[in-house]
Amino acid sequence: MQRVEQISINGEWVTPQGTELFDLFNPATGDVIGQVRLANEEDTRRAIAAAKAAFAGWSATTVDERVAALTRMRDALAASEQALLQAIVMEYGAPETRAVWMARFPVAVVDEAISALKAFTFRSQIGLAQVEMTPLGVAGLITPWNSNAGFICGKLAAALAAGCTAVVKPSEMSALQTQVVINALHQAALPPGVFNIVTGRGDVVGEAISRHPDVAKISFTGSTATGKAILRNAAESFKRVTLELGGKSPTIILDDANLATAVPLAIQAGLMNSGQACIAGTRILVPHSRKAECEAALAKAMAAVKVGDPRDPATTVGPMVSEKQWQRVQSYIRLGVQEGARLLAGGEGRPENGGQGWFVRPTLFGDVRNEMRIAREEIFGPVLTVMSYLDEADAVAIANDTEYGLSALVLGEDRERAQRVAAKIHAGRVQVNTLAHEPRAPFGGFKHSGIGREMGAWGLSAFMEPKAIISE
């Protein structure tokens, strides 16, 4: 059993003053595989103080100096890929094909931060004013368990590129992955205090970060409920806030769609990251005129989904991250039946040969109405709903009838028409006939899906404020 007993403050491994031990699990078996010692409020204050002390020096560095530091960070992360891959599979249960992508993603996001930094305009002349983009100060970065290493590295790279220093609170459920990242950051020889990583509970460490007056910026990815609490805390000291929150993303299959290509994309969008993704396309909208045909094709595709051992190359859906999450997903499957939805595939319980792991049967509901809770609430598991629409205007209305607005997918043969529909969707990102990712484009949500944007120049700007200097 592995023990994680240190955090990183001021460039050094430190034993937390906190004494609580938190069990780490292998979700594919339900077995305890380790423990992590959690930090407390005092550890958090020490980390913030270290970041504050380092800010003056780091914010004065040149672009070339920051690029050099980020390049060392990138190279150290690249050398850690295999260690990170093993931690992801063991601790999170991601199917190995997905885990390989997740293990490489930290390198990709640092590369993108470097590219954005090199292209960024820090000074511009506007009439009599010279406008300077200035770093905010200490950034509090709070990351979730569904892509822990990628979120740590993406947020940290953007903050450092902007000239901020940082205190990171990663998910306590991802401590093995976090240790791999800390090791890489130490190998990158970043200046002391520039980054600090404090593993602890959200209501302890996260709360302390979001309330501390010396933290100027919060970047959080996670649940909408927690985002609201962070926003309230941040208001006391007018912290700048970026929140990337939940989603209930629509996938619109237009009436001219070729189901042979549209259905696999719709299923992939809904089940990405084993359904534990804020951008998952969990609401599938199909034309009423092709309802039976679409439902049959979707049900057949769902029934063919391989769920099970994350190390099996054929597996596309792994276990839920925790027993609590497994129970949550099961409760929504029961609720769907109680609400009158019709099971097209899956259902309650574990799949065959699921053992004691936290596996869910990939589930598809038909006859779903948009007022049902399974259509309105984020489930965060492999549970998809199918709703029919009468015409294009009805499809858009149903798609937009949600508290969320993070992502959407439009599938149709007429590209111009699909683009027209996409333009009417209230979401921060809409994909048309593709699940491709564009890292230089802004990413974030409308409505309850968040505030602000990450990625590219928008991600750097989020850690800065413009200052106008006017002279004769």
Helices and strands as residue ranges (DSSP letters): E 2-4, E 7-9, E 12-14, E 21-26, E 31-37, H 41-59, H 63-79, H 81-92, H 96-119, E 123-126, E 129-135, E 138-142, H 148-162, E 165-169, G 172-174, H 175-187, E 195-197, I 202-206, H 207-211, E 215-221, H 224-235, E 240-244, E 250-253, H 259-271, G 272-275, E 283-287, G 288-290, H 291-303, H 323-338, E 342-345, E 363-366, H 373-376, E 383-389, H 392-400, E 407-411, H 415-423, E 429-432, G 447-449, E 450-451, H 456-461, E 464-470
